[in-house]
Amino acid sequence: MKNNTGYIIGAYPCAPSFHQKSEEEETEFWRQLSDTPDIRGLEQPCLEHLHPLGDEWLLRHTPGNWQIVVTAIMETMRRRSENGGFGLASSDEEQRKACVEYYRHLYQKINKLNAKTPGKVIALELHAAPLAGNPNVAQATDAFARSLKEIANWDWSCDLVLEHCDAMTGPAPRKGFLPLVN
C-alpha cells in the first residue's frame, strides 16, 4: 500500500554532515528529524552513497517506513564545478556520456536498495544540466532528449521525474539548466 500522507522533505542541507560536523551531531539531527510529525520521507542526494556515512547509516537512523526521493543535483553540480560541460543536456558528448554513466550508478544503487526493501526509493530527480554558457538551447535539448531516451530504457524500480532548477535564460543563472518549454 502506498503512503501518500505526509511530506517528503529535503533536510540534507541542514544536516551536520553537510557542514562537516561530527557523527554525534549527525545522529542527533536524524533522531530529532525522525521524531517530527507528518514526515513520510526524504529527498536525499546521492554522490557515491545516499549519505556521507553510507547508505546503511542513513537507513539505521531514519524510520523504516520513510521513503526516499533521490536527487542527482549535488553530484551534478559538484562535477560541473570541475567540468562545466557535465550534464545530461551537454553538447560535449564525452561529458554527456559521463553523466549518463553517473545515472547508471544511481540506477544500480536504487534498484539494489529497492530489491532489499521494496518501495524504499520512490523516485529519482533528473536534471537538465547543460553547459550554462552554451547559447544553443536546441543543441542542449537534443542532447537531453538522447540522454533521457537511453536512461528511460533501463528497468527502473522507481519513478523518474524532472526536477526543474533555474533555466539558462537569464544573464547569470545560478545553475543554468534548460528552460521548461524545452
N, CA and C atoms as an extended XYZ file, in Angstrom:
546
Properties=species:S:1:pos:R:3:atomname:S:1:resname:S:1:resid:I:1 pbc="F F F"
N         0.841       -1.181        0.000 N   MET     1
C         0.000        0.000        0.000 CA  MET     1
C         0.886        1.244        0.000 C   MET     1
N         0.552        2.196       -0.841 N   LYS     2
C         1.353        3.415       -0.932 CA  LYS     2
C         1.053        4.346        0.228 C   LYS     2
N         2.090        5.002        0.689 N   ASN     3
C         1.962        6.014        1.734 CA  ASN     3
C         1.882        7.364        1.040 C   ASN     3
N         0.690        7.950        0.996 N   ASN     4
C         0.517        9.236        0.322 CA  ASN     4
C         0.253       10.376        1.294 C   ASN     4
N         0.413       10.134        2.582 N   THR     5
C         0.211       11.202        3.557 CA  THR     5
C         1.558       11.639        4.093 C   THR     5
N         1.641       12.881        4.467 N   GLY     6
C         2.888       13.405        4.998 CA  GLY     6
C         3.739       14.039        3.915 C   GLY     6
N         4.891       14.512        4.331 N   TYR     7
C         5.778       15.281        3.461 CA  TYR     7
C         7.047       14.516        3.143 C   TYR     7
N         7.536       14.739        1.940 N   ILE     8
C         8.893       14.342        1.566 CA  ILE     8
C         9.709       15.616        1.752 C   ILE     8
N        10.705       15.573        2.612 N   ILE     9
C        11.464       16.793        2.894 CA  ILE     9
C        12.918       16.663        2.441 C   ILE     9
N        13.459       17.770        2.026 N   GLY    10
C        14.868       17.845        1.664 CA  GLY    10
C        15.637       18.440        2.831 C   GLY    10
N        15.964       17.618        3.810 N   ALA    11
C        16.625       18.100        5.025 CA  ALA    11
C        18.147       18.082        4.923 C   ALA    11
N        18.688       17.463        3.893 N   TYR    12
C        20.135       17.272        3.823 CA  TYR    12
C        20.949       18.561        3.906 C   TYR    12
N        20.490       19.722        3.371 N   PRO    13
C        21.322       20.919        3.513 CA  PRO    13
C        21.458       21.389        4.961 C   PRO    13
N        20.545       20.941        5.831 N   CYS    14
C        20.591       21.315        7.250 CA  CYS    14
C        21.378       20.314        8.085 C   CYS    14
N        21.666       19.154        7.530 N   ALA    15
C        22.321       18.087        8.294 CA  ALA    15
C        23.747       18.483        8.665 C   ALA    15
N        24.179       18.140        9.866 N   PRO    16
C        25.555       18.441       10.275 CA  PRO    16
C        26.607       17.904        9.301 C   PRO    16
N        26.370       16.729        8.712 N   SER    17
C        27.348       16.167        7.773 CA  SER    17
C        27.524       17.054        6.544 C   SER    17
N        26.503       17.797        6.187 N   PHE    18
C        26.571       18.721        5.052 CA  PHE    18
C        27.572       19.839        5.350 C   PHE    18
N        27.810       20.062        6.630 N   HIS    19
C        28.710       21.127        7.084 CA  HIS    19
C        29.944       20.565        7.789 C   HIS    19
N        30.281       19.305        7.480 N   GLN    20
C        31.463       18.624        8.006 CA  GLN    20
C        31.516       18.609        9.532 C   GLN    20
N        30.371       18.358       10.161 N   LYS    21
C        30.300       18.264       11.625 CA  LYS    21
C        30.442       16.805       12.049 C   LYS    21
N        30.366       16.552       13.340 N   SER    22
C        30.628       15.222       13.894 CA  SER    22
C        29.484       14.234       13.654 C   SER    22
N        29.827       12.958       13.747 N   GLU    23
C        28.819       11.908       13.620 CA  GLU    23
C        27.816       11.979       14.762 C   GLU    23
N        28.256       12.394       15.941 N   GLU    24
C        27.340       12.531       17.077 CA  GLU    24
C        26.272       13.579       16.773 C   GLU    24
N        26.693       14.714       16.220 N   GLU    25
C        25.729       15.753       15.845 CA  GLU    25
C        24.792       15.251       14.746 C   GLU    25
N        25.342       14.483       13.831 N   GLU    26
C        24.540       13.923       12.739 CA  GLU    26
C        23.485       12.960       13.282 C   GLU    26
N        23.887       12.115       14.208 N   THR    27
C        22.953       11.159       14.820 CA  THR    27
C        21.820       11.893       15.518 C   THR    27
N        22.145       12.929       16.265 N   GLU    28
C        21.125       13.700       16.980 CA  GLU    28
C        20.195       14.418       15.999 C   GLU    28
N        20.742       14.947       14.928 N   PHE    29
C        19.928       15.610       13.907 CA  PHE    29
C        18.879       14.651       13.354 C   PHE    29
N        19.302       13.458       12.959 N   TRP    30
C        18.370       12.494       12.373 CA  TRP    30
C        17.390       11.961       13.414 C   TRP    30
N        17.807       11.862       14.672 N   ARG    31
C        16.884       11.433       15.725 CA  ARG    31
C        15.761       12.451       15.872 C   ARG    31
N        16.133       13.730       15.934 N   GLN    32
C        15.123       14.779       16.068 CA  GLN    32
C        14.217       14.842       14.838 C   GLN    32
N        14.799       14.687       13.677 N   LEU    33
C        14.001       14.704       12.454 CA  LEU    33
C        13.022       13.526       12.439 C   LEU    33
N        13.474       12.376       12.897 N   SER    34
C        12.621       11.185       12.946 CA  SER    34
C        11.439       11.365       13.881 C   SER    34
N        11.597       12.205       14.888 N   ASP    35
C        10.520       12.473       15.847 CA  ASP    35
C         9.540       13.539       15.350 C   ASP    35
N         9.822       14.158       14.224 N   THR    36
C         8.978       15.221       13.684 CA  THR    36
C         7.747       14.611       13.017 C   THR    36
N         6.548       15.081       13.387 N   PRO    37
C         5.335       14.505       12.789 CA  PRO    37
C         5.158       14.894       11.318 C   PRO    37
N         4.379       14.096       10.632 N   ASP    38
C         3.933       14.353        9.253 CA  ASP    38
C         5.018       14.241        8.191 C   ASP    38
N         6.140       13.629        8.520 N   ILE    39
C         7.171       13.371        7.507 CA  ILE    39
C         6.994       11.930        7.048 C   ILE    39
N         6.955       11.744        5.742 N   ARG    40
C         6.847       10.383        5.211 CA  ARG    40
C         8.101        9.943        4.482 C   ARG    40
N         9.038       10.901        4.305 N   GLY    41
C        10.257       10.517        3.621 CA  GLY    41
C        11.173       11.686        3.352 C   GLY    41
N        12.244       11.372        2.626 N   LEU    42
C        13.329       12.323        2.399 CA  LEU    42
C        13.634       12.502        0.926 C   LEU    42
N        14.000       13.724        0.571 N   GLU    43
C        14.724       13.951       -0.669 CA  GLU    43
C        16.186       13.849       -0.255 C   GLU    43
N        16.929       12.967       -0.898 N   GLN    44
C        18.298       12.714       -0.468 CA  GLN    44
C        19.215       12.673       -1.682 C   GLN    44
N        20.321       13.426       -1.648 N   PRO    45
C        21.269       13.373       -2.760 CA  PRO    45
C        22.069       12.076       -2.721 C   PRO    45
N        22.583       11.712       -3.871 N   CYS    46
C        23.442       10.536       -3.935 CA  CYS    46
C        24.693       10.897       -4.708 C   CYS    46
N        25.811       10.885       -4.004 N   LEU    47
C        27.095       11.023       -4.666 CA  LEU    47
C        27.555        9.585       -4.900 C   LEU    47
N        28.477        9.098       -4.102 N   GLU    48
C        28.785        7.666       -4.155 CA  GLU    48
C        27.722        6.899       -3.376 C   GLU    48
N        27.322        7.468       -2.228 N   HIS    49
C        26.311        6.860       -1.363 CA  HIS    49
C        25.186        7.866       -1.127 C   HIS    49
N        24.114        7.403       -0.488 N   LEU    50
C        22.988        8.278       -0.156 CA  LEU    50
C        23.277        9.168        1.040 C   LEU    50
N        24.342        8.875        1.742 N   HIS    51
C        24.706        9.661        2.924 CA  HIS    51
C        26.221        9.619        3.062 C   HIS    51
N        26.846       10.690        3.537 N   PRO    52
C        28.305       10.691        3.685 CA  PRO    52
C        28.838        9.550        4.554 C   PRO    52
N        28.019        9.052        5.480 N   LEU    53
C        28.443        7.942        6.342 CA  LEU    53
C        27.970        6.592        5.807 C   LEU    53
N        27.395        6.580        4.625 N   GLY    54
C        26.990        5.339        3.969 CA  GLY    54
C        25.485        5.133        3.937 C   GLY    54
N        25.063        4.320        2.994 N   ASP    55
C        23.637        4.020        2.833 CA  ASP    55
C        23.060        3.389        4.093 C   ASP    55
N        23.753        2.397        4.623 N   GLU    56
C        23.243        1.678        5.799 CA  GLU    56
C        23.123        2.604        7.002 C   GLU    56
N        24.035        3.559        7.141 N   TRP    57
C        23.958        4.514        8.248 CA  TRP    57
C        22.650        5.286        8.159 C   TRP    57
N        22.337        5.797        6.967 N   LEU    58
C        21.103        6.561        6.783 CA  LEU    58
C        19.883        5.701        7.102 C   LEU    58
N        19.869        4.478        6.625 N   LEU    59
C        18.721        3.597        6.857 CA  LEU    59
C        18.561        3.252        8.337 C   LEU    59
N        19.665        3.123        9.056 N   ARG    60
C        19.605        2.835       10.507 CA  ARG    60
C        19.102        4.029       11.307 C   ARG    60
N        19.290        5.226       10.803 N   HIS    61
C        18.974        6.435       11.571 CA  HIS    61
C        17.706        7.150       11.109 C   HIS    61
N        16.929        6.499       10.271 N   THR    62
C        15.642        7.058        9.844 CA  THR    62
C        14.573        5.980        9.997 C   THR    62
N        13.324        6.384       10.196 N   PRO    63
C        12.247        5.401       10.345 CA  PRO    63
C        12.150        4.474        9.128 C   PRO    63
N        11.926        3.208        9.391 N   GLY    64
C        11.870        2.207        8.327 CA  GLY    64
C        10.780        2.445        7.300 C   GLY    64
N         9.704        3.122        7.703 N   ASN    65
C         8.613        3.363        6.757 CA  ASN    65
C         8.823        4.616        5.903 C   ASN    65
N         9.867        5.389        6.172 N   TRP    66
C        10.141        6.559        5.346 CA  TRP    66
C        10.581        6.114        3.955 C   TRP    66
N        10.143        6.869        2.966 N   GLN    67
C        10.543        6.626        1.593 CA  GLN    67
C        11.572        7.678        1.184 C   GLN    67
N        12.252        7.408        0.081 N   ILE    68
C        13.327        8.295       -0.368 CA  ILE    68
C        13.093        8.709       -1.816 C   ILE    68
N        13.271        9.994       -2.066 N   VAL    69
C        13.352       10.538       -3.415 CA  VAL    69
C        14.817       10.926       -3.591 C   VAL    69
N        15.494       10.267       -4.503 N   VAL    70
C        16.912       10.542       -4.734 CA  VAL    70
C        17.029       11.716       -5.699 C   VAL    70
N        17.900       12.660       -5.356 N   THR    71
C        18.190       13.767       -6.261 CA  THR    71
C        19.644       13.668       -6.723 C   THR    71
N        19.845       13.959       -7.990 N   ALA    72
C        21.189       13.931       -8.562 CA  ALA    72
C        21.851       15.307       -8.532 C   ALA    72
N        21.206       16.285       -7.914 N   ILE    73
C        21.670       17.668       -8.025 CA  ILE    73
C        23.056       17.905       -7.419 C   ILE    73
N        23.332       17.345       -6.255 N   MET    74
C        24.633       17.643       -5.627 CA  MET    74
C        25.801       17.125       -6.457 C   MET    74
N        25.698       15.895       -6.933 N   GLU    75
C        26.797       15.339       -7.727 CA  GLU    75
C        26.882       16.023       -9.086 C   GLU    75
N        25.737       16.367       -9.655 N   THR    76
C        25.742       17.094      -10.924 CA  THR    76
C        26.472       18.426      -10.764 C   THR    76
N        26.140       19.167       -9.729 N   MET    77
C        26.776       20.470       -9.513 CA  MET    77
C        28.245       20.317       -9.115 C   MET    77
N        28.563       19.288       -8.332 N   ARG    78
C        29.964       19.057       -7.958 CA  ARG    78
C        30.796       18.808       -9.212 C   ARG    78
N        30.302       17.942      -10.077 N   ARG    79
C        31.052       17.630      -11.296 CA  ARG    79
C        31.085       18.816      -12.257 C   ARG    79
N        30.020       19.609      -12.284 N   ARG    80
C        30.025       20.796      -13.145 CA  ARG    80
C        31.037       21.825      -12.649 C   ARG    80
N        31.317       21.837      -11.354 N   SER    81
C        32.326       22.775      -10.846 CA  SER    81
C        33.714       22.398      -11.358 C   SER    81
N        33.914       21.107      -11.638 N   GLU    82
C        35.188       20.631      -12.180 CA  GLU    82
C        35.208       20.686      -13.705 C   GLU    82
N        34.034       20.478      -14.310 N   ASN    83
C        33.917       20.491      -15.761 CA  ASN    83
C        32.530       21.006      -16.110 C   ASN    83
N        32.448       22.255      -16.534 N   GLY    84
C        31.173       22.911      -16.802 CA  GLY    84
C        30.314       22.218      -17.836 C   GLY    84
N        30.878       21.318      -18.615 N   GLY    85
C        30.123       20.617      -19.640 CA  GLY    85
C        29.393       19.390      -19.153 C   GLY    85
N        29.565       19.010      -17.884 N   PHE    86
C        28.930       17.791      -17.370 CA  PHE    86
C        27.421       17.961      -17.301 C   PHE    86
N        26.688       17.005      -17.826 N   GLY    87
C        25.233       17.033      -17.709 CA  GLY    87
C        24.553       16.217      -18.783 C   GLY    87
N        23.316       15.853      -18.512 N   LEU    88
C        22.525       15.083      -19.468 CA  LEU    88
C        22.227       15.883      -20.727 C   LEU    88
N        22.249       17.202      -20.631 N   ALA    89
C        21.951       18.064      -21.776 CA  ALA    89
C        23.213       18.700      -22.347 C   ALA    89
N        24.345       18.098      -22.084 N   SER    90
C        25.610       18.680      -22.527 CA  SER    90
C        25.829       18.482      -24.021 C   SER    90
N        26.308       19.523      -24.680 N   SER    91
C        26.685       19.409      -26.091 CA  SER    91
C        28.069       18.773      -26.228 C   SER    91
N        28.781       18.633      -25.122 N   ASP    92
C        30.059       17.917      -25.085 CA  ASP    92
C        29.719       16.434      -24.898 C   ASP    92
N        29.824       15.661      -25.967 N   GLU    93
C        29.369       14.264      -25.950 CA  GLU    93
C        30.070       13.436      -24.869 C   GLU    93
N        31.341       13.688      -24.648 N   GLU    94
C        32.070       12.954      -23.605 CA  GLU    94
C        31.479       13.232      -22.221 C   GLU    94
N        31.161       14.495      -21.956 N   GLN    95
C        30.582       14.859      -20.655 CA  GLN    95
C        29.130       14.388      -20.529 C   GLN    95
N        28.400       14.373      -21.627 N   ARG    96
C        27.038       13.836      -21.605 CA  ARG    96
C        27.079       12.352      -21.251 C   ARG    96
N        27.985       11.617      -21.891 N   LYS    97
C        28.117       10.179      -21.613 CA  LYS    97
C        28.585        9.937      -20.181 C   LYS    97
N        29.469       10.790      -19.675 N   ALA    98
C        29.915       10.657      -18.277 CA  ALA    98
C        28.734       10.836      -17.332 C   ALA    98
N        27.848       11.755      -17.666 N   CYS    99
C        26.667       11.975      -16.832 CA  CYS    99
C        25.716       10.780      -16.918 C   CYS    99
N        25.535       10.230      -18.104 N   VAL   100
C        24.703        9.027      -18.248 CA  VAL   100
C        25.285        7.901      -17.393 C   VAL   100
N        26.596        7.779      -17.341 N   GLU   101
C        27.227        6.747      -16.500 CA  GLU   101
C        26.982        7.010      -15.017 C   GLU   101
N        26.970        8.274      -14.622 N   TYR   102
C        26.617        8.594      -13.233 CA  TYR   102
C        25.186        8.128      -12.940 C   TYR   102
N        24.280        8.366      -13.881 N   TYR   103
C        22.901        7.898      -13.693 CA  TYR   103
C        22.829        6.373      -13.682 C   TYR   103
N        23.734        5.697      -14.373 N   ARG   104
C        23.788        4.234      -14.292 CA  ARG   104
C        24.147        3.812      -12.861 C   ARG   104
N        25.061        4.540      -12.240 N   HIS   105
C        25.403        4.291      -10.829 CA  HIS   105
C        24.154        4.451       -9.962 C   HIS   105
N        23.378        5.511      -10.199 N   LEU   106
C        22.147        5.724       -9.436 CA  LEU   106
C        21.153        4.597       -9.686 C   LEU   106
N        21.030        4.179      -10.919 N   TYR   107
C        20.145        3.075      -11.291 CA  TYR   107
C        20.503        1.818      -10.497 C   TYR   107
N        21.783        1.485      -10.471 N   GLN   108
C        22.226        0.283       -9.754 CA  GLN   108
C        21.983        0.416       -8.256 C   GLN   108
N        22.285        1.574       -7.698 N   LYS   109
C        22.099        1.794       -6.257 CA  LYS   109
C        20.618        1.727       -5.889 C   LYS   109
N        19.776        2.411       -6.641 N   ILE   110
C        18.341        2.442       -6.345 CA  ILE   110
C        17.732        1.049       -6.478 C   ILE   110
N        18.063        0.349       -7.547 N   ASN   111
C        17.488       -0.983       -7.733 CA  ASN   111
C        17.965       -1.955       -6.659 C   ASN   111
N        19.198       -1.813       -6.206 N   LYS   112
C        19.704       -2.663       -5.119 CA  LYS   112
C        18.937       -2.371       -3.825 C   LYS   112
N        18.753       -1.098       -3.526 N   LEU   113
C        18.005       -0.719       -2.321 CA  LEU   113
C        16.562       -1.204       -2.384 C   LEU   113
N        15.924       -1.031       -3.535 N   ASN   114
C        14.530       -1.445       -3.674 CA  ASN   114
C        14.375       -2.962       -3.725 C   ASN   114
N        15.411       -3.680       -4.137 N   ALA   115
C        15.356       -5.145       -4.095 CA  ALA   115
C        15.379       -5.618       -2.644 C   ALA   115
N        16.142       -4.912       -1.820 N   LYS   116
C        16.255       -5.250       -0.394 CA  LYS   116
C        15.013       -4.798        0.377 C   LYS   116
N        14.538       -3.590        0.086 N   THR   117
C        13.369       -3.007        0.754 CA  THR   117
C        12.455       -2.426       -0.326 C   THR   117
N        11.527       -3.226       -0.850 N   PRO   118
C        10.670       -2.761       -1.948 CA  PRO   118
C         9.954       -1.442       -1.631 C   PRO   118
N        10.006       -0.525       -2.595 N   GLY   119
C         9.337        0.759       -2.453 CA  GLY   119
C        10.073        1.781       -1.612 C   GLY   119
N        11.296        1.480       -1.181 N   LYS   120
C        12.051        2.426       -0.349 CA  LYS   120
C        12.349        3.710       -1.126 C   LYS   120
N        12.883        3.554       -2.333 N   VAL   121
C        13.139        4.716       -3.189 CA  VAL   121
C        11.968        4.813       -4.160 C   VAL   121
N        11.241        5.925       -4.085 N   ILE   122
C        10.042        6.064       -4.916 CA  ILE   122
C        10.280        6.872       -6.182 C   ILE   122
N        11.347        7.676       -6.215 N   ALA   123
C        11.601        8.495       -7.403 CA  ALA   123
C        13.060        8.925       -7.464 C   ALA   123
N        13.491        9.211       -8.674 N   LEU   124
C        14.797        9.813       -8.933 CA  LEU   124
C        14.546       11.122       -9.656 C   LEU   124
N        15.119       12.199       -9.132 N   GLU   125
C        15.027       13.513       -9.768 CA  GLU   125
C        16.199       13.689      -10.729 C   GLU   125
N        15.876       13.851      -12.006 N   LEU   126
C        16.873       14.096      -13.048 CA  LEU   126
C        16.962       15.594      -13.296 C   LEU   126
N        18.081       16.019      -13.873 N   HIS   127
C        18.306       17.450      -14.100 CA  HIS   127
C        18.770       17.703      -15.523 C   HIS   127
N        18.266       18.773      -16.113 N   ALA   128
C        18.603       19.152      -17.488 CA  ALA   128
C        19.812       20.074      -17.495 C   ALA   128
N        20.904       19.577      -16.975 N   ALA   129
C        22.108       20.398      -16.851 CA  ALA   129
C        22.896       20.406      -18.162 C   ALA   129
N        22.928       21.547      -18.854 N   PRO   130
C        23.851       21.721      -19.969 CA  PRO   130
C        25.019       22.594      -19.515 C   PRO   130
N        25.885       22.819      -20.426 N   LEU   131
C        26.920       23.820      -20.207 CA  LEU   131
C        26.216       25.166      -20.158 C   LEU   131
N        26.229       25.829      -19.027 N   ALA   132
C        25.458       27.064      -18.842 CA  ALA   132
C        25.805       28.131      -19.876 C   ALA   132
N        27.019       28.133      -20.370 N   GLY   133
C        27.424       29.142      -21.339 CA  GLY   133
C        27.032       28.823      -22.770 C   GLY   133
N        26.420       27.662      -23.009 N   ASN   134
C        26.034       27.274      -24.363 CA  ASN   134
C        24.765       28.025      -24.767 C   ASN   134
N        24.848       28.941      -25.726 N   PRO   135
C        23.659       29.700      -26.130 CA  PRO   135
C        22.716       28.887      -27.013 C   PRO   135
N        23.138       27.691      -27.436 N   ASN   136
C        22.348       26.878      -28.345 CA  ASN   136
C        21.426       25.946      -27.555 C   ASN   136
N        20.238       26.452      -27.221 N   VAL   137
C        19.277       25.685      -26.433 CA  VAL   137
C        18.806       24.459      -27.206 C   VAL   137
N        18.661       24.572      -28.533 N   ALA   138
C        18.211       23.436      -29.347 CA  ALA   138
C        19.209       22.286      -29.269 C   ALA   138
N        20.491       22.611      -29.291 N   GLN   139
C        21.536       21.596      -29.194 CA  GLN   139
C        21.476       20.901      -27.831 C   GLN   139
N        21.309       21.676      -26.774 N   ALA   140
C        21.209       21.112      -25.424 CA  ALA   140
C        19.938       20.275      -25.284 C   ALA   140
N        18.845       20.730      -25.892 N   THR   141
C        17.583       19.992      -25.839 CA  THR   141
C        17.728       18.637      -26.519 C   THR   141
N        18.409       18.602      -27.657 N   ASP   142
C        18.644       17.342      -28.367 CA  ASP   142
C        19.492       16.389      -27.522 C   ASP   142
N        20.541       16.907      -26.910 N   ALA   143
C        21.399       16.074      -26.060 CA  ALA   143
C        20.604       15.521      -24.877 C   ALA   143
N        19.772       16.358      -24.286 N   PHE   144
C        18.954       15.923      -23.151 CA  PHE   144
C        17.971       14.829      -23.580 C   PHE   144
N        17.349       15.003      -24.732 N   ALA   145
C        16.398       14.002      -25.239 CA  ALA   145
C        17.093       12.660      -25.466 C   ALA   145
N        18.301       12.680      -26.025 N   ARG   146
C        19.046       11.432      -26.236 CA  ARG   146
C        19.388       10.766      -24.910 C   ARG   146
N        19.796       11.575      -23.934 N   SER   147
C        20.122       11.032      -22.607 CA  SER   147
C        18.892       10.412      -21.960 C   SER   147
N        17.771       11.133      -22.013 N   LEU   148
C        16.537       10.623      -21.404 CA  LEU   148
C        16.080        9.332      -22.065 C   LEU   148
N        16.179        9.268      -23.378 N   LYS   149
C        15.767        8.058      -24.096 CA  LYS   149
C        16.584        6.860      -23.617 C   LYS   149
N        17.881        7.045      -23.469 N   GLU   150
C        18.744        5.955      -23.007 CA  GLU   150
C        18.410        5.557      -21.572 C   GLU   150
N        18.345        6.529      -20.693 N   ILE   151
C        18.110        6.264      -19.268 CA  ILE   151
C        16.725        5.670      -19.030 C   ILE   151
N        15.728        6.169      -19.731 N   ALA   152
C        14.353        5.690      -19.535 CA  ALA   152
C        14.179        4.240      -19.993 C   ALA   152
N        15.082        3.738      -20.819 N   ASN   153
C        15.002        2.349      -21.276 CA  ASN   153
C        15.514        1.344      -20.252 C   ASN   153
N        16.155        1.814      -19.186 N   TRP   154
C        16.606        0.902      -18.140 CA  TRP   154
C        15.397        0.493      -17.302 C   TRP   154
N        15.472       -0.624      -16.653 N   ASP   155
C        14.352       -1.156      -15.874 CA  ASP   155
C        14.379       -0.588      -14.452 C   ASP   155
N        13.897        0.634      -14.305 N   TRP   156
C        13.922        1.333      -13.023 CA  TRP   156
C        12.899        0.750      -12.052 C   TRP   156
N        13.235        0.748      -10.786 N   SER   157
C        12.311        0.308       -9.728 CA  SER   157
C        11.675        1.505       -9.025 C   SER   157
N        11.786        2.676       -9.632 N   CYS   158
C        11.189        3.900       -9.090 CA  CYS   158
C        10.768        4.781      -10.262 C   CYS   158
N        10.039        5.840       -9.943 N   ASP   159
C         9.651        6.813      -10.964 CA  ASP   159
C        10.828        7.725      -11.287 C   ASP   159
N        10.854        8.221      -12.506 N   LEU   160
C        11.823        9.235      -12.923 CA  LEU   160
C        11.069       10.545      -13.062 C   LEU   160
N        11.587       11.598      -12.434 N   VAL   161
C        10.958       12.912      -12.512 CA  VAL   161
C        12.017       13.952      -12.858 C   VAL   161
N        11.591       14.986      -13.551 N   LEU   162
C        12.494       16.084      -13.884 CA  LEU   162
C        12.366       17.142      -12.807 C   LEU   162
N        13.456       17.382      -12.096 N   GLU   163
C        13.486       18.463      -11.109 CA  GLU   163
C        13.963       19.702      -11.852 C   GLU   163
N        13.109       20.705      -11.923 N   HIS   164
C        13.492       21.904      -12.650 CA  HIS   164
C        14.172       22.891      -11.719 C   HIS   164
N        15.301       23.363      -12.157 N   CYS   165
C        16.027       24.408      -11.439 CA  CYS   165
C        16.010       25.631      -12.352 C   CYS   165
N        16.754       26.653      -12.016 N   ASP   166
C        16.712       27.851      -12.851 CA  ASP   166
C        17.235       27.556      -14.256 C   ASP   166
N        16.582       28.126      -15.220 N   ALA   167
C        16.936       27.911      -16.620 CA  ALA   167
C        18.091       28.811      -17.033 C   ALA   167
N        18.676       28.491      -18.188 N   MET   168
C        19.803       29.289      -18.682 CA  MET   168
C        19.323       30.460      -19.522 C   MET   168
N        18.211       31.082      -19.107 N   THR   169
C        17.640       32.187      -19.869 CA  THR   169
C        18.071       33.553      -19.358 C   THR   169
N        18.495       33.645      -18.117 N   GLY   170
C        18.864       34.931      -17.545 CA  GLY   170
C        20.310       35.276      -17.816 C   GLY   170
N        20.708       36.501      -17.455 N   PRO   171
C        22.083       36.931      -17.708 CA  PRO   171
C        23.108       36.145      -16.888 C   PRO   171
N        22.747       35.727      -15.689 N   ALA   172
C        23.695       34.981      -14.853 CA  ALA   172
C        22.935       33.942      -14.026 C   ALA   172
N        22.437       32.878      -14.666 N   PRO   173
C        21.698       31.879      -13.901 CA  PRO   173
C        22.609       31.159      -12.920 C   PRO   173
N        22.045       30.756      -11.795 N   ARG   174
C        22.842       30.044      -10.797 CA  ARG   174
C        23.235       28.654      -11.295 C   ARG   174
N        22.276       27.942      -11.883 N   LYS   175
C        22.568       26.604      -12.383 CA  LYS   175
C        22.615       26.568      -13.903 C   LYS   175
N        21.732       27.296      -14.547 N   GLY   176
C        21.767       27.378      -16.000 CA  GLY   176
C        21.273       26.137      -16.713 C   GLY   176
N        20.153       25.576      -16.271 N   PHE   177
C        19.613       24.385      -16.898 CA  PHE   177
C        18.650       24.775      -18.013 C   PHE   177
N        18.126       23.782      -18.723 N   LEU   178
C        17.213       24.043      -19.835 CA  LEU   178
C        15.914       24.691      -19.369 C   LEU   178
N        15.342       25.569      -20.183 N   PRO   179
C        14.014       26.111      -19.867 CA  PRO   179
C        12.977       24.983      -19.898 C   PRO   179
N        11.925       25.096      -19.118 N   LEU   180
C        10.886       24.066      -19.054 CA  LEU   180
C        10.238       23.801      -20.404 C   LEU   180
N        10.080       24.826      -21.222 N   VAL   181
C         9.418       24.643      -22.515 CA  VAL   181
C        10.175       23.676      -23.414 C   VAL   181
N        11.458       23.482      -23.184 N   ASN   182
C        12.256       22.569      -23.991 CA  ASN   182
C        12.160       21.168      -23.457 C   ASN   182
